[in-house]
Amino acid sequence: MNLRQTIAEIVEKHLPDSSHFVVDIQIVEKGPKKSLKILIDADHGINIDTCALVSRAVGEEIEAKELMDTAYVIEVSSPGVDFPLSSRRQYQKNIGRNLQVVLTNDQILEGKLTEVDQRGIQLLAIKKEKGKKGVEESLNFTFDQIKKSIVLVSFK
């Protein structure tokens, strides 16, 4: 098992409950120090206290097991809105929000996420034809057709 997987298991163990989940673990080497970035989320949002609690517990276990051979900085946070969705759970959490979806064929679509199942997502997109009013169209994509999805922030 590699270091990233080991740390992911440690993080999972220290999450407050089953509504919380790991989004990503990044180990970045910057000069003499390593940077350990842990992104966590929850079905109903995450707060700073949870991030601090996980950071302390994970840091203590990493130290106790001597997993990092050099000095490191640990950062636990939630993924920002510009961080691509990476799990079915994240899609589920964002039902009703507008997404920009980049498909594996590099086609870019925007629409409202209306449904998520085991295989993929349903997007309600506006199909525009030249000289005509846009028409709403329901589109289905499997997860393996999606290269990247990000939540579009609306300031309306």
GUTI-320831 format. One record per residue (C-alpha): residue in three letters; x, y, z. Coordinates in pm, 1 decimal, decimal comma. Layout:
N
R_resn_xx_yy_zz
R_ala_X_Y_Z
...
//
This chain:
156
R_resn_xx_yy_zz
R_met_0,0_0,0_0,0
R_asn_137,3_344,4_-86,4
R_leu_154,1_647,4_143,0
R_arg_-146,8_819,0_-18,2
R_gln_-369,6_513,7_37,4
R_thr_-246,4_474,0_394,4
R_ile_-325,6_838,2_472,6
R_ala_-669,5_806,3_308,0
R_glu_-748,2_512,7_539,1
R_ile_-631,9_711,5_841,3
R_val_-850,1_1008,9_739,7
R_glu_-1154,7_781,1_687,6
R_lys_-1106,7_645,6_1039,4
R_his_-1108,5_996,0_1191,9
R_leu_-1410,7_1140,1_1010,2
R_pro_-1691,1_1227,2_1255,4
R_asp_-1958,6_1005,2_1094,7
R_ser_-2070,5_834,5_774,7
R_ser_-2207,0_1158,7_626,0
R_his_-1843,7_1275,9_586,4
R_phe_-1615,8_1147,8_311,6
R_val_-1269,2_1191,0_162,9
R_val_-1255,8_1379,9_-167,6
R_asp_-882,1_1387,8_-237,1
R_ile_-540,8_1340,1_-78,0
R_gln_-243,5_1523,8_-228,7
R_ile_117,2_1489,6_-120,4
R_val_323,6_1770,5_-270,8
R_glu_697,6_1807,9_-221,4
R_lys_804,5_2171,7_-197,4
R_gly_1172,8_2200,3_-122,7
R_pro_1268,7_2034,1_207,3
R_lys_906,9_2019,5_332,9
R_lys_620,9_1803,8_211,2
R_ser_271,8_1945,4_195,9
R_leu_-12,7_1708,1_277,9
R_lys_-344,7_1840,7_148,3
R_ile_-654,8_1654,1_258,4
R_leu_-990,7_1746,7_107,5
R_ile_-1300,0_1624,0_289,5
R_asp_-1668,1_1693,3_242,9
R_ala_-2002,2_1596,3_392,8
R_asp_-2347,1_1530,7_255,1
R_his_-2479,0_1843,9_426,3
R_gly_-2170,5_2066,5_420,6
R_ile_-1858,3_2085,5_630,5
R_asn_-1731,2_2333,6_887,4
R_ile_-1391,6_2452,6_1009,1
R_asp_-1422,8_2270,1_1342,3
R_thr_-1450,4_1935,9_1164,5
R_cys_-1145,6_2019,2_950,1
R_ala_-945,4_2109,5_1263,2
R_leu_-1053,4_1792,4_1445,1
R_val_-955,1_1570,8_1148,5
R_ser_-625,0_1758,1_1104,6
R_arg_-521,5_1701,2_1466,6
R_ala_-623,0_1334,9_1474,6
R_val_-460,7_1251,2_1140,6
R_gly_-143,7_1443,6_1229,6
R_glu_-112,6_1257,4_1561,1
R_glu_-152,4_917,9_1391,2
R_ile_96,5_1003,9_1116,4
R_glu_348,6_1103,5_1384,7
R_ala_281,2_794,6_1597,1
R_lys_330,8_564,0_1297,3
R_glu_623,8_771,8_1164,5
R_leu_478,3_773,5_813,1
R_met_645,6_1094,2_695,2
R_asp_1024,1_1080,7_676,4
R_thr_1070,9_1459,8_651,1
R_ala_907,8_1772,7_788,2
R_tyr_558,6_1834,5_648,4
R_val_264,6_2071,6_664,1
R_ile_-85,9_1927,3_691,8
R_glu_-386,2_2112,8_551,3
R_val_-741,0_1980,9_586,0
R_ser_-1017,7_2165,7_403,1
R_ser_-1327,6_2124,5_194,5
R_pro_-1293,3_2136,1_-183,1
R_gly_-1359,4_2482,1_-324,0
R_val_-1638,2_2541,4_-573,9
R_asp_-1382,1_2536,4_-854,3
R_phe_-1259,9_2188,1_-754,8
R_pro_-1397,2_1927,4_-998,5
R_leu_-1658,6_1685,6_-868,4
R_ser_-1498,0_1345,3_-831,9
R_ser_-1750,0_1110,9_-671,4
R_arg_-2113,5_1011,6_-704,3
R_arg_-2163,7_1148,1_-354,3
R_gln_-2044,3_1492,7_-458,5
R_tyr_-2278,5_1490,5_-757,2
R_gln_-2565,1_1380,3_-529,9
R_lys_-2493,5_1670,1_-295,4
R_asn_-2515,5_1916,9_-584,8
R_ile_-2849,6_1812,1_-735,7
R_gly_-3037,4_2127,1_-835,3
R_arg_-2721,7_2329,2_-900,7
R_asn_-2581,4_2432,9_-1236,5
R_leu_-2275,2_2247,9_-1363,0
R_gln_-2025,7_2287,0_-1640,7
R_val_-1951,3_1938,1_-1771,0
R_val_-1657,8_1855,0_-1996,8
R_leu_-1705,6_1524,0_-2172,8
R_thr_-1428,3_1287,3_-2276,0
R_asn_-1477,2_1406,1_-2636,2
R_asp_-1399,8_1762,4_-2508,5
R_gln_-1757,9_1882,9_-2562,8
R_ile_-1851,1_2139,6_-2296,9
R_leu_-2207,2_2158,7_-2167,0
R_glu_-2379,7_2364,8_-1901,5
R_gly_-2701,2_2273,7_-1727,9
R_lys_-2886,2_2196,6_-1409,3
R_leu_-2801,8_1866,1_-1241,6
R_thr_-3138,1_1693,0_-1197,7
R_glu_-3055,8_1330,9_-1118,9
R_val_-2769,8_1103,4_-1012,3
R_asp_-2764,2_725,2_-1008,7
R_gln_-2502,7_448,8_-989,4
R_arg_-2409,4_486,1_-1357,3
R_gly_-2415,1_861,7_-1416,2
R_ile_-2600,8_1191,6_-1416,8
R_gln_-2891,5_1368,6_-1580,8
R_leu_-2843,9_1729,4_-1687,8
R_leu_-3118,3_1972,7_-1791,2
R_ala_-2947,1_2186,2_-2055,6
R_ile_-3065,6_2465,6_-2281,6
R_lys_-3018,1_2370,1_-2644,5
R_lys_-2989,4_2683,4_-2858,1
R_glu_-3035,4_2695,5_-3230,8
R_lys_-2949,1_3000,0_-3435,7
R_gly_-3242,4_3239,4_-3460,0
R_lys_-3461,3_3034,8_-3224,4
R_lys_-3542,8_3046,7_-2856,7
R_gly_-3350,1_2793,6_-2644,8
R_val_-3525,0_2466,5_-2563,2
R_glu_-3465,0_2267,9_-2243,3
R_glu_-3332,4_1920,6_-2308,3
R_ser_-3268,6_1639,9_-2061,5
R_leu_-2931,7_1474,6_-2126,2
R_asn_-2790,1_1161,6_-1963,2
R_phe_-2419,3_1087,9_-1922,4
R_thr_-2240,0_795,8_-1764,4
R_phe_-1953,5_878,0_-1530,3
R_asp_-1703,3_733,4_-1777,6
R_gln_-1820,4_987,5_-2040,0
R_ile_-1735,1_1277,4_-1805,6
R_lys_-1383,9_1417,4_-1799,0
R_lys_-1457,2_1698,0_-1550,3
R_ser_-1753,9_1870,5_-1384,1
R_ile_-1752,4_2188,8_-1181,9
R_val_-2033,1_2368,2_-1000,8
R_leu_-2119,2_2704,3_-1155,6
R_val_-2161,2_2976,0_-895,2
R_ser_-2453,4_3211,3_-949,2
R_phe_-2464,6_3558,0_-795,6
R_lys_-2831,0_3622,1_-889,8
//
